[in-house]
Amino acid sequence: MTAELRYSPQAPSRADVDTWPGATLLQFGTDWCAHCQAAQGPVIEALAARPGLRHQLVEDGSGRPLGRSFAVKLWPTLIALVDGQETGRLVRPTDTATVAQWLTQALPPA
């Protein structure tokens, strides 16, 4: 059984995110979203190969400024950042191989 991820209602500001050094994975969604729940296992498994990667789960929804600043439309949406700049986006992943391949393309090796 994989660990359970929890989306934080306390999102960082866009200004903070833009200044984070190195590689970051932002994951937008909600705890009650069926697509988000289904993606948990694949994301956790893919991240096992990237233990040093900053991974921030952000609760999203109407009026949530961080998600709006990234134009998030569907959940879950994974956004890869390097030094605060978006390098890739993956929407509604369903399997570990897809997430792992996308991470390799979007983010430099740890």
GICORPE-V699965 format. One record per residue. N is the residue number from 0. RES is the residue in three letters. D_CENTER is the distance of its C-alpha to the mean C-alpha in whole Angstrom. Layout:
N_RES_D_CENTER + N_RES_D_CENTER
This chain:
0_MET_21 + 1_THR_17 + 2_ALA_16 + 3_GLU_14 + 4_LEU_11 + 5_ARG_12 + 6_TYR_10 + 7_SER_12 + 8_PRO_14 + 9_GLN_15 + 10_ALA_12 + 11_PRO_13 + 12_SER_15 + 13_ARG_14 + 14_ALA_17 + 15_ASP_16 + 16_VAL_13 + 17_ASP_15 + 18_THR_17 + 19_TRP_15 + 20_PRO_16 + 21_GLY_15 + 22_ALA_12 + 23_THR_8 + 24_LEU_5 + 25_LEU_3 + 26_GLN_2 + 27_PHE_6 + 28_GLY_9 + 29_THR_12 + 30_ASP_14 + 31_TRP_16 + 32_CYS_15 + 33_ALA_16 + 34_HIS_13 + 35_CYS_11 + 36_GLN_13 + 37_ALA_14 + 38_ALA_11 + 39_GLN_11 + 40_GLY_13 + 41_PRO_12 + 42_VAL_9 + 43_ILE_11 + 44_GLU_14 + 45_ALA_12 + 46_LEU_11 + 47_ALA_14 + 48_ALA_15 + 49_ARG_13 + 50_PRO_14 + 51_GLY_14 + 52_LEU_11 + 53_ARG_10 + 54_HIS_7 + 55_GLN_6 + 56_LEU_6 + 57_VAL_8 + 58_GLU_11 + 59_ASP_11 + 60_GLY_15 + 61_SER_18 + 62_GLY_19 + 63_ARG_15 + 64_PRO_16 + 65_LEU_12 + 66_GLY_11 + 67_ARG_14 + 68_SER_14 + 69_PHE_12 + 70_ALA_14 + 71_VAL_11 + 72_LYS_14 + 73_LEU_12 + 74_TRP_10 + 75_PRO_8 + 76_THR_6 + 77_LEU_4 + 78_ILE_5 + 79_ALA_7 + 80_LEU_10 + 81_VAL_13 + 82_ASP_15 + 83_GLY_13 + 84_GLN_14 + 85_GLU_11 + 86_THR_12 + 87_GLY_10 + 88_ARG_9 + 89_LEU_8 + 90_VAL_10 + 91_ARG_11 + 92_PRO_11 + 93_THR_14 + 94_ASP_15 + 95_THR_14 + 96_ALA_16 + 97_THR_14 + 98_VAL_10 + 99_ALA_13 + 100_GLN_15 + 101_TRP_12 + 102_LEU_10 + 103_THR_14 + 104_GLN_15 + 105_ALA_12 + 106_LEU_12 + 107_PRO_16 + 108_PRO_17 + 109_ALA_16
